[in-house]
Amino acid sequence: MCSAGSRRGGPAVSVLLPARDAAPWIAATLASLRRQTFEDFECVVVDDGSRDETPRLVERVAQRDARFQLWRQPARGLVTALETGLDACSGRLVARLDADDIAHRKRLAEQVACLDASPTLAGLGTHVRIFPRATMAQGLRDYESWLLGIDGPGRVRRDALVDCPLPHPTWLIRAEVLRTLRYRERPWPEDWDLLLRLLATGHDLGIVPRRLVGWRDHPARRTRTAPECALERVPALRAHHLAHGLLRQAESYVLWGHGHTGRALRRELEALGRRPSHIVEVHPGRLGQRIHGAPVIPPGELRQLRGERIVCSVAGPAAREQMRVALAEMGFRELEDFVCAA
C-alpha cells in the first residue's frame, strides 16, 4: 500500500468534484469519501451555480471535516468548473468523482497503491457498477459489460475510439500531467477528448479491474442532458482525433463498414478533408458498386491495399473482433495500419 504520510505542501490526493443542483445525491457522495480507508486526501467541491441546497450541504460537511472545501462560481459549465477546481487542487494526484456517484471505501487506497507501483502510467480508472439496476436501459448494461473487458493499458489504447474506456468519475491521474493538457470546451464530451489527447501525447492509462465506483443513472444526469454528450456528437470526436492521429498524414483511407456508424464517421471525416479510397463491405448487393465515388470491395481485397490506413467502423463487439482477426491474418497491425472506431 502507498503510505498516507505524503503531506509536504499538500495531501497525496485531491478529489475534484464539480456539482450543480446535486442536492438529492451529494450527501451520499461526500459520505462515501469520508469512509475512505485512504485518508490523506482533500476534496475540492466546485459548485457551478446551483439553485438548490447543494452549497449548504457541502458546507455542512466542510464544517465537520477540514479535508472538504467549497468553491462557488456562477453557472459557467462543467469544463469551467473542472478548471477552477483543478487550480485549487494541491495534491500530487487528482481523483475525479461526480456529485451523484458513490466511491467504494477502498477506491482511493487501491488506486493510489496501483499508480505508485506503476511509474510509467499517467493515470488509471476502475470498473463501475451502474445503479439503480431496476431502471437500467440495455444500452447502459452493454456499456458496463464492455467496460469489464478493459483490463490494462493495451486495451485502453486499443479501444479508445470505440467508446470511452475509462469513465471519468473513476480517474486518478498525476496532477502535473493533467495540468499540462487541461480540460477544454469542445462540441463533444470533454472527458473522452482528454483521454484521447493523453494517449496521443504518449501517456499510458491503466485500470484497477474492480468495480470501485457506483455510477448513478437518473434523468437529470449530464450524459443524458448536455448537448455535447449527445450520441450524434461522437462521430465528430472520433473524426477529429483520427485526423490528428492515424490519418494525420493521409488524405485518404479505407473504410470498413458503411452502416449507420460508418456513414456518420465518413461524413465527419470528409468535413476534415479525409475521403475513403475504398469501402469494404460484405453485403453482396453493394460489392462492385461505388459509394460517394469509392469502390466497394470485399475484405479479401485488402491484401492489395498495403500502405493504406484502415478505419473499421461497425457497431457490436463480435463484428469488431472478426475484423481484427481478419486484418491480423493479412499482416495489418492495429493502431499502426488500422483502428476500430465504433
N, C-alpha and C positions, 0 to 999 in steps of 0.2 A: 504494500500500500504506500501511496505517497504520504510524506509527512505533512501534518497540518500546520507546522510552525514556520511558515514562509512569509510572515508579515514584516517585511522590511520596506516600509513605504506603502504598503497595501496588502490586501488579502491575496490568497492564492487565486481565487476565482471571483469574478464579478458576474452576477446573473443579470442579464439585460432583459428587462420585461416591460414592453410597451403596453399601454392599456387605454381603452376608450369605452365608456359605458359598459364596464365589466362587472358591475355590482352583483349580479346573480352568481358569479363564479369566483371572483378574485380572492375571497376569504379562504376558500378551499385551496386555491393555488398557492397562496402565501403560506398556509399551514403545511402544505407538502414540502415547502422549502425549509421551514423551521424544524421539520422532523428529519432533515438530512443527517446521516451519520458523519459526513464530512462537514465540519463546522467552520472552516476557515474561508468564509465567503462573505461577500456583500451582495445585496440585491438592489439594483437601481431600477426603480419603477418610474417610467415616464408617462404621465397622464396627458393624453392628447385631446384636451378639450372635452372631457367627459361632462355630460349633463345629468348624471345620476350620482349616486353615493360613492362612486369608486374612490375619489381622493380621500374622503373621510375614512373609509375602510382601511386604506393603506396607512394613513396617519395613525390610526388606532394601533396597528401592528408596529409601526415605527416607534411609537412611544414606549412599547414594551420590549423591543428588540432593536438595539442600535445598529445591527447589520443591515437594516432596511431603511432606505431613503426614498423620498418622493420628490420628483421633479415635475413641474407643471408647465404646460405651454398651451397656447390656443390650438384649436383643431387644425393642424397643418398636414396631417397624413402620416402613415406608418413609417415611410423612409426618413422623414424629418425626425420623428420620434426616436427611431433607431440611431440616427446620427447624434442627436442630443444625448441619448443615453450612453453611446459609445464614448463620447468625450468625457462623460462623468465617471466611467469605469476606471478603477485603479488597480485591478487585478492583473496578473500576468496571463491569465486565461479568461476568456469570456464565454459564458454559457448562455444560451438562449432558452427562453421559456415564454409561452404566450399566457395571457391573463385568464384564460379559460381552461388551461391544461393542468395536469397533475404529475408531479415528479415522484417516482419511486424513491423511497427513503435512502437507497444506496446509489442513486443515479450519479451524483457528483463524485462520490468515493470511487466508483468503478471507472468512470470516465477519466478522472484525474490520474488514477493509477495506470490506466492503459496509455494515456497520452504521454505521461512522464517516462514510460517504458518504451516509447516509440518515437525517438527524436526526429525521424525522417517525416513524420506526419505533421501537417499544419493544423489538423483538427480531426474530429470524429463525431459521429452521431450514434444513435441507438435505434433499435426497433421500437415500434409503437403498438399500443393497443387502443384502437378507436372505440369510443363509447359515446352514448349508450348503444348497446348492441341491438335492442329491440327495434329501433327505427333506422338501423344502418342499411343504406342502399347497397345494391350489388356492386356498383362501381367502386365504392369505398372498400368493400370486402375484397375485391380483386386487387386493389392497390395495396392494401395491408398485406395480402398474401404475397404479392410481388416483392414488397419491401423485405420480407423474410428471406428472400434469396440473395439479398445484398449482404455478403459475408466478408468483405475485405476491400482494400484499396483498388484491386484489379477490377472487381465488379462495379465499384462506384464509377470508375473511369469508363469502363466498357458500356455501361447503361445510362450514362449521364444525359444523353439526348433522347432516351426512351421516355423517361419521366424523371422527376427529381428523386434521386436515390437516397437522400438523407433529409428527412423532414426538418425544417428549420428549427422548430422548438426543441429538437434533440441535440443541437450542435454544442460542442465545446471546442473552441478554437483559440490558437495563440493570439494574444492581443496585438502583437506587433504585425502579424500577418493581416489581421482584419483591418487595422488602421492603415495599412498600405493600400488596400483595394477599396475599402469603404463600401457603403451601400449607395445605390444610385437610382434615380427616378427613370423608369422606362415603361413603355406600354405593355409590360408583361411582368410576371412575378419576380420581385426583387431578390428573393432567396435563391431561386433556381438560377437566375442570372449571375449572382455572386458565386454560386458553386461552380458554374461553368467557367467563370473568369479565374477562379482559384486553380482549377485544373489546367486551363490554358496557359497560365503563368508558371507551370511546373510544380505546383504544390500537390501533394498526395493527401487524400482524405480517407480515413478509416471508419471503423464501426465497432462498437461493443454489441455483439449479436444477442442482446437481451431486450425484452420489452420493458424499458425503464422510464417511458413517458406514456401517460394516458392522454390521448389526443381527443378532446371533446368535439363532437359534431353537433351543431344546432343551427337553426335557420339564420341567425344573425352572424354566424361565423364569416370572417372576412373572405375566406376562399369561395364562399357562396355569393358574396355581395359586391366585392370590389371589381370594377371593370377590367383591371389589369390581370385579374386571376381567372377571367372567363376562358373557357376551353378554346374559343376561337382566336385567342391571343398566342396560344402555344406555337402554332406553325411559324409565326414571325420570330419568336425567340429562337427556335431551332434554326431557322434560315440565317438569322444574324450570326449565330455562333458557328455555323457551318461555313459561312462566307469568310469569317475571320479565323477559321481553323482548317479543316480538311480541304476546303475549296479556296483557300486564300490565294493560291497561285494558279487557279483553274477557272476558266470561264465556262467550261462545260463539264458535265458529269453524267454518269449513268444512273438512272432512277429505277430501282427495282420495286415495283408496286405502284399501281395507279388507281387505287380505290380512294375512298374519302380522304384518308390521311395523306396519301401520296399526292393527290391533286392539290390539296391545300398547301403542302410544302413546296410543290413545284411553282405555284403562283407566287409565293413569298420569295423564293429564290430568283425567279425571273425579275422581280422588282429590284433585286440586288445585282442584276447583270449576269446571273448564272442560269444557263439553259441546258436541259438534258440533250446529250448527243444521241442517246438510245434509251428506250424504256423497256424494261424486262417484265414480261407477263407470262402467266401460264394459261390464261384463258384462250382457248383455241380460236374464238371469234375475233380476237384482237391481233393475233400473230400475223405478221406481214403487212399490217396497217401502219399508218402514221398518226401520231398524236402530237398536235402542235408542232409538226414538222419533224418529230423524232421517230425513227423507225422502231417498231415494236418487235422485239426478238425474244426467243425462249432462253432460259437460263444457260443452257449448254453453250450458246454462242458467246458467253462472256469470256471464254478462253481466248477469243480473238481480239479482246479489247484490253490487253495488258497496258498498263500505264494510265488508264482512265481511273478516276476516283468514282467509287460506287456508293450511293446512298440508298439504304434499304428502308422503306417506309411502309410498313404494314402493321395493322393492329393485331395483337394476340401473340403471346409468348411462344406458342408452338410454331407458328409460321416464322418468327424471327430465328428460332433455333435451327429450323430447316435451312434457312438462308445461310446462317453462319456455317453450318456443316458443309453445305454445297460449296461455298466460297473458299473455305479452308482446303477442301479437297482439290480445288482448282489452283491452289497456291496463293490466294489472296490473303493478306494479313489485316486483321481487324485493327482499326484506329490508324493504320498507315495507308491501306488501299481502300478500305471500306468502313462504314459506320452504320449502325442501326439508329434511326431517328424516328421513333414511334413503334 
